[in-house]
Each structure stands twice: as structure tokens, then as C-alpha cells.
Amino acid sequence: MLFDKKILERNEAGNLADYAVKSRESKGRKYMEEANDERLCFQRDKDRIIHCRAFRRLEAKTQVFIAGVGDHYRTRLTHTLEVAQISRDIARRLGLNEDLCEAVALAHDLGHPPFGHGGEESLNEVMKNYDMHFEHNEQSRRIVEKLEKLYPDFNGLNLTYEVLDGLIKHQTAWDQAGMEFEFSPHLEAQVVNVADEIAYINHDIDDGLRAGCINLGELDKNKLWKNAKKEVEEKYGKYLIKRVFISRMISSVISMMVEDFCTFTESNIQKNNINSVKDIQKFKGQLADFSPEMRNNCGKLSRFLYDNFYMNPEIGKFIKKGKNSIKRLFELYIDNPEKFPKKKKNINRDEFVITVKDYIAGMTDGFLMSNLLDLSHDLS
């Protein structure tokens, strides 16, 4: 039996929670399209994201370590895939729309420039010189609405309004934290926000340990880590080889975070009588979150990472090199517009600055360094 779109929509509506976003209730897309297959609308969105060029470039963009310095460190792409996986797991547990969660997760870092958060800071600093700014969530939305050119009738990917809403309202400790919106994001977007946090805390601990930047014994001071260690030792014993031990520890911490998040979020939903998407939009505050105790433990792990990993002198060298390279290439293009490969005719100064920003933000780490080297040599 083939399940056509009507059956899929009916099954989805019957299986999901009342407060989940349903495909058949989507507000649609900016440009009208005639659906020519049996996929649900959010399925189409995630397929479009995976097949766009900006998504493929994430493979060679920095998460913490510059892409290419090690075979097993996370890149921006593997981070994205981990966020998508955690988002789907949580969505299934809470009765939310997995396809919508996955689409938002897959697109949430498309606008991230090369060299990680240092690169974002660098681009923002140079844009301020022209009374503008750079923020990677805004750039993600700009990519899917304007910069990707894969269709004959419109620019961008023409994603649904629900996915776009999730992108612009993406908030973590690194991303526009504290911004207020007229309407709260749907629960699927709130899930991706926390899945992002769960992913980067745990994979950065893993990468930091692998690189020798983090002392394993220091982590024992964190209550959550200690609880996970007790669980792992009870299940597997105390004499695992280090690589296996770390793997089981990361898995255990993720499981504890996810379980706490799901339980506390469900409690919030019940306590606040949330019965529809409109109830979520009107609710002032964050429904999807950790318990206060887990939030405190996560905050301590984040601060530990900041002090012992992100501020590590070796990591600092990577960040500083990347920031300086972005600023230098930006200045060279602005001062030598004839050397810019994508300059359009009859555009003013501000338009040119934005075009340069778009070009650099879309670069991979290696492509930026190659361009900087070639352009510097050409101008010398």
C-alpha cells in the first residue's frame, strides 16, 4: 500500500500532539508552487536544505577546530547533523513534528561564516564600520530566501513560513540570546534551540578531551558528569579503555539532558494548559527547557568549556588567525573592487559591502585562506 500525501497528513494529524505544528496547517510559502509529488511540506523543506550548496559547504567550516586539522573533530556539518538527530529524538518523545524540527536544525547554521564564532565576531566588527552588522541566524535566513539559486522562478529555496520562523527565532547562548519577538516560536523551534545546546556542550567536551585541552579529572567536579560516571561504571565496570569510556560518558550525559528536557517541558505544557500552536505563540516565556537543576548543571559545563577549551591558547591561535584573515580579505576586496570576482554593475557602496559580506560568509575555511593568499600575491 502506498501512502499518498492525504494519508500522510491524516496520520500525522492523528499521531501528533494538539500543540504540534501540522503539515496540512502550514501557512505555505512565499511563492506559490504546485506540489508534484507526495512529500509533506516540511519533508520537502529538509530535502531542499540538504541539496543546497550552502549545506555542503558546512563540511569544511570550523566548529571549534579549523576544518581539516584532524579527522575526527566536529565540523559545522557534523554539528548540524547531531543537532538534527537530537531534535528528532526529542520531537518524537513530545509528539511534535519531526520533519519541521529536522528542517530547522539542518538550516540553523547555513549562515555561519568560516572559522566559527570568531569568524562571526570578525565579520560583525568589519560590518560595523559601514553602520551594518552581521548575525549568522539572519544570514541563514538570507541564504534560504535569496542567495541560493536553484529554481527558475524565484531566488532562495522557498521554504515554508514555519521553517523560516524557526530560523529567525533560533536562540542559544551563542545566538541572539535574550531577543524578544512579538510571538513566541513554535515548540519545534524551541526544541532545536535546546538540541543545539545539548549537541555543542557534549561534542565540545568530546573534542576537547580528544585534543588534550580538557583534563578528564576536572570534569568530575560537575554534578551531571559525576552522575553519568556512576551510571556508566554500574553498567560497564570501572576499567573501560579511555576512548570507550568517554564515548559512553558523552552518551550518558546526552541521555540525561534529553530526559530532563522532555520531562520538564511536558510539565510546563500541562501546567500552562497548552493545547494548540496559538497557545504556544501567545505564551510569554520559554515552555521547552531544562529543569532549574539541569539548567544550572549545563551552565556549569558551558563555563567549564569556556575556561578550559574555548580560551585554550592553542584554540585561541586558530580563532585569531581566522578573524584576522576574514578582516584582511574583506578590506582587500573593498579597497580593490576590480579584483572582486562577483561584483555586479551599477551597485552602490553599501550594496557592494553586503555582496562582499555574503561572499565571505559563504566561504569554507580553506577557500578563504586560498583566496587571501592569491589576492595578496596578486596585489604585491
ChimeraX attribute file (.defattr): number of C-alpha atoms within 10 A of each C-alpha:
attribute: neighborCount
match mode: 1-to-1
recipient: residues
	/A:1	3
	/A:2	7
	/A:3	11
	/A:4	12
	/A:5	15
	/A:6	13
	/A:7	12
	/A:8	17
	/A:9	19
	/A:10	13
	/A:11	12
	/A:12	20
	/A:13	18
	/A:14	11
	/A:15	13
	/A:16	18
	/A:17	16
	/A:18	15
	/A:19	21
	/A:20	24
	/A:21	23
	/A:22	22
	/A:23	22
	/A:24	17
	/A:25	9
	/A:26	14
	/A:27	10
	/A:28	16
	/A:29	16
	/A:30	12
	/A:31	13
	/A:32	8
	/A:33	10
	/A:34	6
	/A:35	10
	/A:36	6
	/A:37	9
	/A:38	15
	/A:39	17
	/A:40	19
	/A:41	21
	/A:42	25
	/A:43	16
	/A:44	17
	/A:45	23
	/A:46	21
	/A:47	13
	/A:48	18
	/A:49	21
	/A:50	14
	/A:51	11
	/A:52	18
	/A:53	14
	/A:54	23
	/A:55	19
	/A:56	15
	/A:57	17
	/A:58	27
	/A:59	20
	/A:60	20
	/A:61	27
	/A:62	30
	/A:63	24
	/A:64	24
	/A:65	25
	/A:66	23
	/A:67	23
	/A:68	16
	/A:69	9
	/A:70	11
	/A:71	8
	/A:72	10
	/A:73	22
	/A:74	25
	/A:75	22
	/A:76	26
	/A:77	21
	/A:78	16
	/A:79	24
	/A:80	25
	/A:81	15
	/A:82	20
	/A:83	27
	/A:84	25
	/A:85	19
	/A:86	23
	/A:87	34
	/A:88	25
	/A:89	16
	/A:90	22
	/A:91	24
	/A:92	13
	/A:93	15
	/A:94	21
	/A:95	15
	/A:96	27
	/A:97	25
	/A:98	24
	/A:99	23
	/A:100	29
	/A:101	33
	/A:102	29
	/A:103	31
	/A:104	30
	/A:105	33
	/A:106	25
	/A:107	27
	/A:108	29
	/A:109	23
	/A:110	31
	/A:111	25
	/A:112	27
	/A:113	32
	/A:114	32
	/A:115	33
	/A:116	23
	/A:117	20
	/A:118	22
	/A:119	26
	/A:120	20
	/A:121	18
	/A:122	21
	/A:123	24
	/A:124	18
	/A:125	16
	/A:126	20
	/A:127	18
	/A:128	11
	/A:129	9
	/A:130	12
	/A:131	8
	/A:132	13
	/A:133	15
	/A:134	22
	/A:135	16
	/A:136	23
	/A:137	23
	/A:138	17
	/A:139	25
	/A:140	21
	/A:141	24
	/A:142	18
	/A:143	22
	/A:144	24
	/A:145	18
	/A:146	14
	/A:147	18
	/A:148	18
	/A:149	16
	/A:150	14
	/A:151	10
	/A:152	6
	/A:153	9
	/A:154	14
	/A:155	16
	/A:156	18
	/A:157	21
	/A:158	21
	/A:159	23
	/A:160	20
	/A:161	14
	/A:162	22
	/A:163	28
	/A:164	21
	/A:165	16
	/A:166	28
	/A:167	27
	/A:168	21
	/A:169	25
	/A:170	25
	/A:171	21
	/A:172	16
	/A:173	13
	/A:174	8
	/A:175	15
	/A:176	15
	/A:177	11
	/A:178	9
	/A:179	9
	/A:180	11
	/A:181	11
	/A:182	8
	/A:183	13
	/A:184	22
	/A:185	24
	/A:186	25
	/A:187	25
	/A:188	30
	/A:189	28
	/A:190	22
	/A:191	30
	/A:192	32
	/A:193	27
	/A:194	24
	/A:195	28
	/A:196	23
	/A:197	17
	/A:198	21
	/A:199	20
	/A:200	19
	/A:201	20
	/A:202	19
	/A:203	18
	/A:204	22
	/A:205	23
	/A:206	19
	/A:207	18
	/A:208	23
	/A:209	16
	/A:210	14
	/A:211	13
	/A:212	10
	/A:213	19
	/A:214	21
	/A:215	12
	/A:216	13
	/A:217	7
	/A:218	10
	/A:219	16
	/A:220	14
	/A:221	11
	/A:222	14
	/A:223	16
	/A:224	22
	/A:225	19
	/A:226	15
	/A:227	15
	/A:228	21
	/A:229	21
	/A:230	15
	/A:231	16
	/A:232	19
	/A:233	15
	/A:234	10
	/A:235	10
	/A:236	11
	/A:237	11
	/A:238	12
	/A:239	9
	/A:240	13
	/A:241	8
	/A:242	10
	/A:243	12
	/A:244	10
	/A:245	18
	/A:246	19
	/A:247	11
	/A:248	20
	/A:249	23
	/A:250	19
	/A:251	14
	/A:252	20
	/A:253	21
	/A:254	20
	/A:255	15
	/A:256	16
	/A:257	20
	/A:258	21
	/A:259	15
	/A:260	18
	/A:261	22
	/A:262	20
	/A:263	16
	/A:264	19
	/A:265	21
	/A:266	17
	/A:267	15
	/A:268	17
	/A:269	16
	/A:270	11
	/A:271	9
	/A:272	12
	/A:273	11
	/A:274	17
	/A:275	14
	/A:276	14
	/A:277	18
	/A:278	13
	/A:279	16
	/A:280	23
	/A:281	16
	/A:282	12
	/A:283	15
	/A:284	13
	/A:285	10
	/A:286	13
	/A:287	22
	/A:288	24
	/A:289	20
	/A:290	21
	/A:291	18
	/A:292	10
	/A:293	11
	/A:294	18
	/A:295	15
	/A:296	14
	/A:297	18
	/A:298	20
	/A:299	14
	/A:300	16
	/A:301	21
	/A:302	21
	/A:303	13
	/A:304	18
	/A:305	21
	/A:306	12
	/A:307	12
	/A:308	17
	/A:309	25
	/A:310	20
	/A:311	14
	/A:312	15
	/A:313	12
	/A:314	12
	/A:315	16
	/A:316	16
	/A:317	12
	/A:318	17
	/A:319	24
	/A:320	14
	/A:321	13
	/A:322	24
	/A:323	22
	/A:324	14
	/A:325	20
	/A:326	27
	/A:327	18
	/A:328	15
	/A:329	20
	/A:330	21
	/A:331	14
	/A:332	17
	/A:333	19
	/A:334	16
	/A:335	11
	/A:336	12
	/A:337	14
	/A:338	10
	/A:339	14
	/A:340	17
	/A:341	10
	/A:342	12
	/A:343	15
	/A:344	11
	/A:345	7
	/A:346	8
	/A:347	11
	/A:348	9
	/A:349	11
	/A:350	12
	/A:351	13
	/A:352	20
	/A:353	19
	/A:354	16
	/A:355	17
	/A:356	22
	/A:357	21
	/A:358	18
	/A:359	17
	/A:360	22
	/A:361	23
	/A:362	24
	/A:363	21
	/A:364	23
	/A:365	26
	/A:366	16
	/A:367	15
	/A:368	21
	/A:369	17
	/A:370	12
	/A:371	14
	/A:372	19
	/A:373	13
	/A:374	11
	/A:375	17
	/A:376	13
	/A:377	9
	/A:378	9
	/A:379	9
	/A:380	5
